[in-house]
Amino acid sequence: MQVTTDPNRKFDLTMQLDDLDSALEIVRNLPATEAETKWKSVGDRALAIWRFDLARECFEHASDLNALMLLLLATGDRIGM
């Protein structure tokens, strides 16, 4: 990961390694037009490894209201609803 300078390649590598904190750093530094699908990818992966707080943040950034609603329903977050 330290060898490549391409942010897309770095993002792919961090996702393969489940290094979601590094993936977040990369996504936060991308232009909004490029970041939406990456936010969704990080959110999906975070959900798969039980990091609900991170998944919620990612779904909010991605404007993925369907995934956000399902997450809030599954976790019983009445305030978030």
Secondary structure per residue as TSV (DSSP state, phi and psi in degrees):
chain	resnum	aa	ss	phi	psi
A	1	M	-	360.0	-30.5
A	2	Q	-	-75.4	-15.3
A	3	V	S	-80.6	-38.5
A	4	T	-	-86.2	148.1
A	5	T	-	-108.2	-7.1
A	6	D	-	-76.0	117.6
A	7	P	H	-62.7	-32.3
A	8	N	H	-66.7	-41.4
A	9	R	H	-66.4	-42.1
A	10	K	H	-61.3	-41.4
A	11	F	H	-61.2	-46.6
A	12	D	H	-58.9	-42.1
A	13	L	H	-65.5	-43.2
A	14	T	H	-64.8	-35.3
A	15	M	H	-68.6	-39.1
A	16	Q	H	-65.5	-30.7
A	17	L	T	-91.2	1.6
A	18	D	T	56.8	32.4
A	19	D	-	-93.2	75.2
A	20	L	H	-69.9	-26.9
A	21	D	H	-66.6	-41.1
A	22	S	H	-68.4	-37.4
A	23	A	H	-62.0	-39.4
A	24	L	H	-62.3	-42.4
A	25	E	H	-57.5	-43.7
A	26	I	H	-65.6	-46.5
A	27	V	H	-64.4	-39.3
A	28	R	H	-63.9	-24.4
A	29	N	T	-95.3	0.6
A	30	L	S	-88.5	153.2
A	31	P	-	-61.8	148.9
A	32	A	H	-56.3	-33.7
A	33	T	H	-66.6	-31.2
A	34	E	H	-89.9	-21.0
A	35	A	H	-84.6	-22.5
A	36	E	H	-56.9	-48.4
A	37	T	H	-68.9	-31.3
A	38	K	H	-71.4	-37.7
A	39	W	H	-58.3	-43.8
A	40	K	H	-62.8	-42.0
A	41	S	H	-62.6	-44.3
A	42	V	H	-65.3	-40.5
A	43	G	H	-62.0	-43.5
A	44	D	H	-62.3	-43.4
A	45	R	H	-68.4	-39.6
A	46	A	H	-61.8	-40.2
A	47	L	H	-63.8	-38.7
A	48	A	H	-67.2	-27.6
A	49	I	T	-108.0	22.4
A	50	W	T	67.0	28.7
A	51	R	-	-101.0	76.0
A	52	F	H	-64.2	-37.4
A	53	D	H	-62.9	-41.9
A	54	L	H	-68.8	-40.6
A	55	A	H	-60.2	-43.2
A	56	R	H	-61.4	-46.8
A	57	E	H	-57.8	-44.4
A	58	C	H	-66.5	-43.4
A	59	F	H	-65.4	-34.4
A	60	E	H	-65.0	-44.8
A	61	H	H	-65.3	-34.6
A	62	A	H	-81.8	-6.5
A	63	S	T	56.9	36.2
A	64	D	-	-92.5	82.1
A	65	L	H	-67.4	-31.4
A	66	N	H	-63.9	-49.6
A	67	A	H	-65.6	-38.8
A	68	L	H	-63.8	-43.5
A	69	M	H	-62.5	-45.0
A	70	L	H	-62.1	-40.7
A	71	L	H	-64.2	-45.5
A	72	L	H	-65.0	-39.1
A	73	L	H	-64.8	-43.6
A	74	A	H	-67.0	-32.6
A	75	T	H	-93.0	-4.2
A	76	G	T	70.6	31.2
A	77	D	-	-86.1	90.0
A	78	R	T	-68.3	-35.5
A	79	I	T	-66.1	-41.8
A	80	G	T	-65.1	-30.5
A	81	M	-	-67.2	360.0
